[in-house]
């Protein structure tokens, strides 16, 4: 089977924020596996971005609502014929566990946590708004910390990230449920353009496009609650502007919902 690449377009602000935080956590997890000071620096920079997003959005209530919805859906599926009951029970347990953990968090995520009370991280948060503001001469205590051996840095980073583990798990589970509750179809974009309406009675959250990994085109997706459109572009030379393809494009369309 040929490998495929998946492109996504969120259909509301809540999902946009969840995808951005998921993206930042993925980058942190990747860099945590590497020992260099530059990898540790990347983890800290991504952590600061996560804190910025959490500070601007009350995701706790949104996540709790979404997970409650998933729990009710899974409870209904338990009595549906030809359903993998064992998998449904497993997912229902995961959702209930995530909800229980969320209920232990007081206030918004990050409020009065060890992270926001951390002197170094608070200093770096202020410096991060300045281009190049975390240079060695700007924050010598950060540069000094980066010279520690990799195990010490990793231990510190894991300690700093620990308070955010609950939200990471809840976001991962929420997005997993949404991505796997979908309507899938094979479509053709005539001369690189495709447009479709969305059923107003269905709570769509996310549009996903799947193409072969080696495909010459990439999609730009725009849409809202009622309709969406997709344009496929080619860009053989990254120094040049991309152009909408003149070819018909076969692709897999997934409309994901609550």
MARLUM-937584 format. One record per residue (C-alpha): chain; x, y, z. Coordinates in nm, 4 decimals, padded with zeros to 6 digits. Layout:
BEGIN
<chain = A	xx = X	yy = Y	zz = Z> .
...
REM end
This chain:
BEGIN
<chain = A	xx = 00.0000	yy = 00.0000	zz = 00.0000> .
<chain = A	xx = 00.1317	yy = 00.3419	zz = -00.0954> .
<chain = A	xx = 00.1988	yy = 00.5832	zz = 00.1844> .
<chain = A	xx = -00.0342	yy = 00.8813	zz = 00.2049> .
<chain = A	xx = -00.0094	yy = 01.2297	zz = 00.3492> .
<chain = A	xx = -00.3035	yy = 01.3853	zz = 00.5331> .
<chain = A	xx = -00.3940	yy = 01.7546	zz = 00.5236> .
<chain = A	xx = -00.6417	yy = 01.9038	zz = 00.7707> .
<chain = A	xx = -00.8646	yy = 02.2088	zz = 00.7955> .
<chain = A	xx = -01.0496	yy = 02.2876	zz = 01.1218> .
<chain = A	xx = -01.4005	yy = 02.4264	zz = 01.0877> .
<chain = A	xx = -01.4126	yy = 02.6289	zz = 01.4112> .
<chain = A	xx = -01.1798	yy = 02.8161	zz = 01.6474> .
<chain = A	xx = -01.1904	yy = 02.5489	zz = 01.9175> .
<chain = A	xx = -01.0527	yy = 02.2819	zz = 01.6871> .
<chain = A	xx = -00.7926	yy = 02.5264	zz = 01.5528> .
<chain = A	xx = -00.6577	yy = 02.5780	zz = 01.9038> .
<chain = A	xx = -00.6577	yy = 02.2050	zz = 01.9787> .
<chain = A	xx = -00.4660	yy = 02.1280	zz = 01.6585> .
<chain = A	xx = -00.2103	yy = 02.3981	zz = 01.7334> .
<chain = A	xx = -00.1510	yy = 02.2664	zz = 02.0846> .
<chain = A	xx = -00.1310	yy = 01.9093	zz = 01.9526> .
<chain = A	xx = 00.1290	yy = 02.0282	zz = 01.7011> .
<chain = A	xx = 00.3387	yy = 02.1911	zz = 01.9745> .
<chain = A	xx = 00.3246	yy = 01.8845	zz = 02.1974> .
<chain = A	xx = 00.4316	yy = 01.6644	zz = 01.9050> .
<chain = A	xx = 00.7353	yy = 01.8847	zz = 01.8485> .
<chain = A	xx = 00.8232	yy = 01.8747	zz = 02.2174> .
<chain = A	xx = 00.7958	yy = 01.4961	zz = 02.2320> .
<chain = A	xx = 01.0266	yy = 01.4670	zz = 01.9318> .
<chain = A	xx = 01.2899	yy = 01.7004	zz = 02.0767> .
<chain = A	xx = 01.2746	yy = 01.5350	zz = 02.4190> .
<chain = A	xx = 01.4283	yy = 01.2261	zz = 02.2606> .
<chain = A	xx = 01.7437	yy = 01.4151	zz = 02.1602> .
<chain = A	xx = 02.0270	yy = 01.5169	zz = 02.3957> .
<chain = A	xx = 02.1486	yy = 01.8453	zz = 02.2473> .
<chain = A	xx = 02.1047	yy = 02.1863	zz = 02.4085> .
<chain = A	xx = 01.9289	yy = 02.3069	zz = 02.0930> .
<chain = A	xx = 01.6667	yy = 02.0344	zz = 02.1350> .
<chain = A	xx = 01.6095	yy = 02.1401	zz = 02.4952> .
<chain = A	xx = 01.5817	yy = 02.5003	zz = 02.3788> .
<chain = A	xx = 01.3148	yy = 02.3936	zz = 02.1270> .
<chain = A	xx = 01.1168	yy = 02.2144	zz = 02.3986> .
<chain = A	xx = 01.1177	yy = 02.5277	zz = 02.6150> .
<chain = A	xx = 01.0140	yy = 02.7504	zz = 02.3231> .
<chain = A	xx = 00.7241	yy = 02.5171	zz = 02.2377> .
<chain = A	xx = 00.6232	yy = 02.4998	zz = 02.6032> .
<chain = A	xx = 00.6007	yy = 02.8781	zz = 02.6150> .
<chain = A	xx = 00.3777	yy = 02.8754	zz = 02.3054> .
<chain = A	xx = 00.1492	yy = 02.6178	zz = 02.4680> .
<chain = A	xx = 00.1217	yy = 02.8369	zz = 02.7772> .
<chain = A	xx = 00.0373	yy = 03.1351	zz = 02.5568> .
<chain = A	xx = -00.2464	yy = 02.9441	zz = 02.3888> .
<chain = A	xx = -00.3765	yy = 02.8133	zz = 02.7210> .
<chain = A	xx = -00.3708	yy = 03.1633	zz = 02.8672> .
<chain = A	xx = -00.5907	yy = 03.2939	zz = 02.5862> .
<chain = A	xx = -00.8472	yy = 03.0125	zz = 02.5843> .
<chain = A	xx = -01.0483	yy = 02.8341	zz = 02.8517> .
<chain = A	xx = -01.0040	yy = 02.4877	zz = 02.7035> .
<chain = A	xx = -01.0933	yy = 02.2957	zz = 03.0175> .
<chain = A	xx = -01.4681	yy = 02.3538	zz = 02.9803> .
<chain = A	xx = -01.4601	yy = 02.2882	zz = 02.6037> .
<chain = A	xx = -01.2691	yy = 01.9635	zz = 02.6485> .
<chain = A	xx = -01.5015	yy = 01.8441	zz = 02.9234> .
<chain = A	xx = -01.8048	yy = 01.9097	zz = 02.7019> .
<chain = A	xx = -01.6482	yy = 01.7282	zz = 02.4072> .
<chain = A	xx = -01.5494	yy = 01.4269	zz = 02.6168> .
<chain = A	xx = -01.8970	yy = 01.4083	zz = 02.7735> .
<chain = A	xx = -02.0404	yy = 01.4036	zz = 02.4205> .
<chain = A	xx = -01.8020	yy = 01.1228	zz = 02.3212> .
<chain = A	xx = -01.8989	yy = 00.9257	zz = 02.6326> .
<chain = A	xx = -02.2711	yy = 00.9474	zz = 02.5473> .
<chain = A	xx = -02.1970	yy = 00.8446	zz = 02.1872> .
<chain = A	xx = -01.9923	yy = 00.5436	zz = 02.2983> .
<chain = A	xx = -02.2654	yy = 00.4390	zz = 02.5430> .
<chain = A	xx = -02.5127	yy = 00.4313	zz = 02.2527> .
<chain = A	xx = -02.2690	yy = 00.2336	zz = 02.0375> .
<chain = A	xx = -02.2484	yy = -00.0390	zz = 02.3010> .
<chain = A	xx = -02.5954	yy = -00.1533	zz = 02.1989> .
<chain = A	xx = -02.5397	yy = -00.1223	zz = 01.8233> .
<chain = A	xx = -02.5206	yy = -00.4488	zz = 01.6214> .
<chain = A	xx = -02.1913	yy = -00.5411	zz = 01.4461> .
<chain = A	xx = -01.9881	yy = -00.2992	zz = 01.6579> .
<chain = A	xx = -01.6541	yy = -00.3971	zz = 01.8141> .
<chain = A	xx = -01.7879	yy = -00.3926	zz = 02.1693> .
<chain = A	xx = -01.4483	yy = -00.4522	zz = 02.3298> .
<chain = A	xx = -01.3023	yy = -00.1477	zz = 02.1526> .
<chain = A	xx = -01.6035	yy = 00.0650	zz = 02.2464> .
<chain = A	xx = -01.5694	yy = -00.0356	zz = 02.6128> .
<chain = A	xx = -01.1960	yy = 00.0429	zz = 02.6012> .
<chain = A	xx = -01.2559	yy = 00.3882	zz = 02.4516> .
<chain = A	xx = -01.5359	yy = 00.4603	zz = 02.6972> .
<chain = A	xx = -01.2985	yy = 00.3799	zz = 02.9813> .
<chain = A	xx = -01.0361	yy = 00.6140	zz = 02.8350> .
<chain = A	xx = -01.2895	yy = 00.8957	zz = 02.8021> .
<chain = A	xx = -01.4172	yy = 00.8535	zz = 03.1569> .
<chain = A	xx = -01.0597	yy = 00.8481	zz = 03.2889> .
<chain = A	xx = -00.9776	yy = 01.1691	zz = 03.1011> .
<chain = A	xx = -01.2907	yy = 01.3356	zz = 03.2395> .
<chain = A	xx = -01.1990	yy = 01.2319	zz = 03.5925> .
<chain = A	xx = -00.8512	yy = 01.3803	zz = 03.5533> .
<chain = A	xx = -00.9926	yy = 01.7056	zz = 03.4134> .
<chain = A	xx = -01.2165	yy = 01.7376	zz = 03.7180> .
<chain = A	xx = -00.9085	yy = 01.7458	zz = 03.9422> .
<chain = A	xx = -00.7766	yy = 02.0617	zz = 03.7754> .
<chain = A	xx = -00.8789	yy = 02.3789	zz = 03.9577> .
<chain = A	xx = -00.9433	yy = 02.6879	zz = 03.7471> .
<chain = A	xx = -00.8111	yy = 02.7179	zz = 03.3932> .
<chain = A	xx = -00.5172	yy = 02.5156	zz = 03.2695> .
<chain = A	xx = -00.1917	yy = 02.6699	zz = 03.3855> .
<chain = A	xx = -00.3496	yy = 02.8865	zz = 03.6563> .
<chain = A	xx = -00.1402	yy = 02.8876	zz = 03.9757> .
<chain = A	xx = 00.0611	yy = 02.5926	zz = 03.8473> .
<chain = A	xx = 00.4270	yy = 02.5247	zz = 03.9125> .
<chain = A	xx = 00.4999	yy = 02.6462	zz = 03.5599> .
<chain = A	xx = 00.3534	yy = 02.9950	zz = 03.5916> .
<chain = A	xx = 00.5269	yy = 03.0337	zz = 03.9272> .
<chain = A	xx = 00.8614	yy = 02.9265	zz = 03.7793> .
<chain = A	xx = 01.1084	yy = 03.2162	zz = 03.7767> .
<chain = A	xx = 01.3110	yy = 03.1055	zz = 03.4746> .
<chain = A	xx = 01.0103	yy = 03.0145	zz = 03.2588> .
<chain = A	xx = 00.8364	yy = 03.3404	zz = 03.3404> .
<chain = A	xx = 01.1504	yy = 03.5317	zz = 03.2414> .
<chain = A	xx = 01.1770	yy = 03.3354	zz = 02.9170> .
<chain = A	xx = 00.8104	yy = 03.3986	zz = 02.8429> .
<chain = A	xx = 00.8787	yy = 03.7733	zz = 02.8586> .
<chain = A	xx = 01.1943	yy = 03.7458	zz = 02.6457> .
<chain = A	xx = 01.0244	yy = 03.5246	zz = 02.3847> .
<chain = A	xx = 00.8272	yy = 03.8231	zz = 02.2541> .
<chain = A	xx = 01.1569	yy = 03.9766	zz = 02.1340> .
<chain = A	xx = 01.3164	yy = 03.8397	zz = 01.8162> .
<chain = A	xx = 01.6285	yy = 03.6545	zz = 01.9313> .
<chain = A	xx = 01.5446	yy = 03.7551	zz = 02.2869> .
<chain = A	xx = 01.6586	yy = 03.4253	zz = 02.4376> .
<chain = A	xx = 02.0193	yy = 03.4713	zz = 02.3269> .
<chain = A	xx = 02.2920	yy = 03.3748	zz = 02.5750> .
<chain = A	xx = 02.3630	yy = 03.7371	zz = 02.6727> .
<chain = A	xx = 01.9909	yy = 03.8126	zz = 02.7251> .
<chain = A	xx = 01.9237	yy = 03.5272	zz = 02.9658> .
<chain = A	xx = 02.2564	yy = 03.3948	zz = 03.1014> .
<chain = A	xx = 02.0784	yy = 03.1761	zz = 03.3596> .
<chain = A	xx = 01.8980	yy = 02.9949	zz = 03.0746> .
<chain = A	xx = 02.2270	yy = 02.9543	zz = 02.8881> .
<chain = A	xx = 02.3825	yy = 02.8183	zz = 03.2080> .
<chain = A	xx = 02.0986	yy = 02.5670	zz = 03.2430> .
<chain = A	xx = 02.1451	yy = 02.4555	zz = 02.8814> .
<chain = A	xx = 02.5050	yy = 02.3556	zz = 02.9636> .
<chain = A	xx = 02.3899	yy = 02.0916	zz = 03.2118> .
<chain = A	xx = 02.4220	yy = 01.7302	zz = 03.1124> .
<chain = A	xx = 02.1335	yy = 01.5909	zz = 02.9019> .
<chain = A	xx = 01.9870	yy = 01.3778	zz = 03.1821> .
<chain = A	xx = 01.9581	yy = 01.6764	zz = 03.4154> .
<chain = A	xx = 01.7924	yy = 01.8848	zz = 03.1453> .
<chain = A	xx = 01.5544	yy = 01.6022	zz = 03.0561> .
<chain = A	xx = 01.4559	yy = 01.5571	zz = 03.4216> .
<chain = A	xx = 01.3850	yy = 01.9291	zz = 03.4515> .
<chain = A	xx = 01.1851	yy = 01.9394	zz = 03.1289> .
<chain = A	xx = 00.9705	yy = 01.6428	zz = 03.2295> .
<chain = A	xx = 00.9024	yy = 01.8092	zz = 03.5638> .
<chain = A	xx = 00.7966	yy = 02.1318	zz = 03.3924> .
<chain = A	xx = 00.5745	yy = 01.9459	zz = 03.1481> .
<chain = A	xx = 00.4075	yy = 01.7240	zz = 03.4077> .
<chain = A	xx = 00.1280	yy = 01.9730	zz = 03.4978> .
<chain = A	xx = 00.0276	yy = 01.9797	zz = 03.1294> .
<chain = A	xx = 00.0042	yy = 01.6026	zz = 03.0877> .
<chain = A	xx = -00.3681	yy = 01.6008	zz = 03.1712> .
<chain = A	xx = -00.4522	yy = 01.8472	zz = 02.8952> .
<chain = A	xx = -00.2267	yy = 01.6699	zz = 02.6451> .
<chain = A	xx = -00.4023	yy = 01.3380	zz = 02.7079> .
<chain = A	xx = -00.7474	yy = 01.4993	zz = 02.6866> .
<chain = A	xx = -00.6671	yy = 01.6783	zz = 02.3603> .
<chain = A	xx = -00.5175	yy = 01.3654	zz = 02.2028> .
<chain = A	xx = -00.8233	yy = 01.1589	zz = 02.2946> .
<chain = A	xx = -01.0691	yy = 01.4258	zz = 02.1825> .
<chain = A	xx = -00.9037	yy = 01.4648	zz = 01.8421> .
<chain = A	xx = -00.8761	yy = 01.0863	zz = 01.8030> .
<chain = A	xx = -01.2514	yy = 01.0509	zz = 01.8541> .
<chain = A	xx = -01.3314	yy = 01.3330	zz = 01.6111> .
<chain = A	xx = -01.0920	yy = 01.2090	zz = 01.3414> .
<chain = A	xx = -01.2386	yy = 00.8593	zz = 01.3580> .
<chain = A	xx = -01.6030	yy = 00.9676	zz = 01.3483> .
<chain = A	xx = -01.6093	yy = 01.0479	zz = 00.9783> .
<chain = A	xx = -01.7705	yy = 01.0238	zz = 00.6397> .
<chain = A	xx = -01.5156	yy = 00.9167	zz = 00.3797> .
<chain = A	xx = -01.5393	yy = 00.9327	zz = 00.0016> .
<chain = A	xx = -01.3227	yy = 00.9295	zz = -00.3090> .
<chain = A	xx = -01.3515	yy = 01.2564	zz = -00.4994> .
<chain = A	xx = -01.2139	yy = 01.4333	zz = -00.8071> .
<chain = A	xx = -01.1105	yy = 01.7991	zz = -00.8129> .
<chain = A	xx = -01.1737	yy = 01.9152	zz = -01.1696> .
<chain = A	xx = -00.8704	yy = 02.1184	zz = -01.2812> .
<chain = A	xx = -00.7647	yy = 02.1376	zz = -00.9187> .
<chain = A	xx = -01.0902	yy = 02.2717	zz = -00.7741> .
<chain = A	xx = -01.3524	yy = 02.1010	zz = -00.5573> .
<chain = A	xx = -01.6478	yy = 02.2457	zz = -00.3657> .
<chain = A	xx = -01.9157	yy = 02.0838	zz = -00.1531> .
<chain = A	xx = -02.1903	yy = 02.1663	zz = 00.0958> .
<chain = A	xx = -02.2093	yy = 02.0405	zz = 00.4517> .
<chain = A	xx = -02.5209	yy = 01.9004	zz = 00.6151> .
<chain = A	xx = -02.6355	yy = 02.1623	zz = 00.8680> .
<chain = A	xx = -02.7804	yy = 01.8854	zz = 01.0875> .
<chain = A	xx = -02.4368	yy = 01.7324	zz = 01.1438> .
<chain = A	xx = -02.1795	yy = 01.8922	zz = 01.3732> .
<chain = A	xx = -01.8752	yy = 01.8785	zz = 01.1456> .
<chain = A	xx = -01.5441	yy = 01.9730	zz = 01.3058> .
<chain = A	xx = -01.2675	yy = 01.8933	zz = 01.0613> .
<chain = A	xx = -01.1989	yy = 01.8358	zz = 00.6916> .
<chain = A	xx = -00.9207	yy = 01.5910	zz = 00.6051> .
<chain = A	xx = -00.7659	yy = 01.5318	zz = 00.2618> .
<chain = A	xx = -00.5493	yy = 01.2284	zz = 00.1867> .
<chain = A	xx = -00.3118	yy = 01.2111	zz = -00.1105> .
<chain = A	xx = -00.0275	yy = 00.9796	zz = -00.2093> .
<chain = A	xx = 00.2949	yy = 01.0933	zz = -00.0448> .
<chain = A	xx = 00.4639	yy = 01.1544	zz = -00.3813> .
<chain = A	xx = 00.1734	yy = 01.3521	zz = -00.5296> .
<chain = A	xx = 00.2798	yy = 01.6720	zz = -00.7083> .
<chain = A	xx = -00.0061	yy = 01.8772	zz = -00.5589> .
<chain = A	xx = -00.1051	yy = 01.9989	zz = -00.2158> .
<chain = A	xx = -00.4485	yy = 02.1302	zz = -00.1111> .
<chain = A	xx = -00.5559	yy = 02.4611	zz = 00.0355> .
<chain = A	xx = -00.8857	yy = 02.4146	zz = 00.2170> .
<chain = A	xx = -01.1274	yy = 02.6861	zz = 00.3225> .
<chain = A	xx = -01.4683	yy = 02.6434	zz = 00.4741> .
<chain = A	xx = -01.7219	yy = 02.6945	zz = 00.7479> .
<chain = A	xx = -02.0376	yy = 02.5334	zz = 00.8811> .
<chain = A	xx = -02.2247	yy = 02.5354	zz = 00.5485> .
<chain = A	xx = -01.9732	yy = 02.4631	zz = 00.2733> .
<chain = A	xx = -01.6065	yy = 02.4227	zz = 00.1937> .
<chain = A	xx = -01.3799	yy = 02.4438	zz = -00.1086> .
<chain = A	xx = -01.0454	yy = 02.2882	zz = -00.1969> .
<chain = A	xx = -00.7869	yy = 02.4139	zz = -00.4437> .
<chain = A	xx = -00.4896	yy = 02.2002	zz = -00.5382> .
<chain = A	xx = -00.1610	yy = 02.3742	zz = -00.6106> .
<chain = A	xx = 00.1718	yy = 02.2781	zz = -00.7639> .
<chain = A	xx = 00.5050	yy = 02.4338	zz = -00.6678> .
<chain = A	xx = 00.7962	yy = 02.2607	zz = -00.8375> .
<chain = A	xx = 01.0342	yy = 02.5424	zz = -00.7436> .
<chain = A	xx = 00.9923	yy = 02.6709	zz = -00.3876> .
<chain = A	xx = 01.1324	yy = 03.0082	zz = -00.4961> .
<chain = A	xx = 00.8346	yy = 03.0595	zz = -00.7269> .
<chain = A	xx = 00.4702	yy = 03.1222	zz = -00.6422> .
<chain = A	xx = 00.2497	yy = 02.8103	zz = -00.6361> .
<chain = A	xx = -00.0026	yy = 02.7754	zz = -00.9197> .
<chain = A	xx = -00.3365	yy = 02.5986	zz = -00.9181> .
<chain = A	xx = -00.2975	yy = 02.2767	zz = -01.1126> .
<chain = A	xx = -00.4680	yy = 02.2285	zz = -01.4481> .
<chain = A	xx = -00.4948	yy = 01.8547	zz = -01.3877> .
<chain = A	xx = -00.7853	yy = 01.6640	zz = -01.2343> .
<chain = A	xx = -00.6883	yy = 01.5459	zz = -00.8862> .
<chain = A	xx = -00.8178	yy = 01.2248	zz = -00.7308> .
<chain = A	xx = -00.8214	yy = 01.2397	zz = -00.3515> .
<chain = A	xx = -00.9804	yy = 01.0903	zz = -00.0414> .
<chain = A	xx = -01.2125	yy = 01.3274	zz = 00.1454> .
<chain = A	xx = -01.2934	yy = 01.2765	zz = 00.5130> .
<chain = A	xx = -01.5510	yy = 01.4946	zz = 00.6882> .
<chain = A	xx = -01.5033	yy = 01.4465	zz = 01.0631> .
<chain = A	xx = -01.7753	yy = 01.5217	zz = 01.3163> .
<chain = A	xx = -01.8694	yy = 01.5125	zz = 01.6821> .
REM end
